[in-house]
Amino acid sequence: MFLILATLNSMKNFGDEHKFFRAALLAEIAAQDRGSQKKLADKTGISRSMICDIKQGRTRCSPEKGRIIAEALGYKSYEEFIDRGRKLEREAFSETAGQPPAGEAEEKSSLLIKRLERRLSVQAQKLITLQEKHIAFQERYIAAQVENTQLSLENMRLQRLVSDHEDLCGPPVGAGPIAPAIDAK
């Protein structure tokens, strides 16, 4: 369960990181002269269409390409560029919607975690039920194999008895070759 929560948290962080990167990129390109996107493409070696797709939110930028873009725009590190975007997002949020109610994000996260824990619990119970059914099936299979082995042993014992009886007494009456019919003329 910890792995699931860690994965969800890293996915959220990556989504936030993308949002912050995009905010910083939009601000930097808007602050520069016309043609700055082409200049940035030339400087970084990243295609102009890729930069446009990142800017428009159609694609996500890898941390490596993000680092290249951030350095080309004069930032010391990718993290500094992300921090700039984070600051811009906070400013935009406080200007348009005001401050979020205290604890709202934590409450949503808590509800999501509880929902995921319930799902995980249900899935774990289903798994336990399936394992119990599997064990019961294996027990029936083993019992059938034991019974089959016992029947095979009994069959071999009876065949030996019949063989020993034939050795001692000869074949059973009527089991031998049929004598040719004698014509009485």
Secondary structure, 3 states (H helix, E strand, C coil): CHHHHHHHHHHHHHHHHHHHHHHHHHHHHHHCCCCHHHHHHHHHCCCHHHHHHHHHCCCCCCHHHHHHHHHHCCCCCHHHHHHHHHHHHHHHHHHHCCCCCCCHHHHHHHHHHHHHHHHHHHHHHHHHHHHHHHHHHHHHHHHHHHHHHHHHHHHHHHHHHHHHHHHHHCCCCCCCCCCCCCCCC
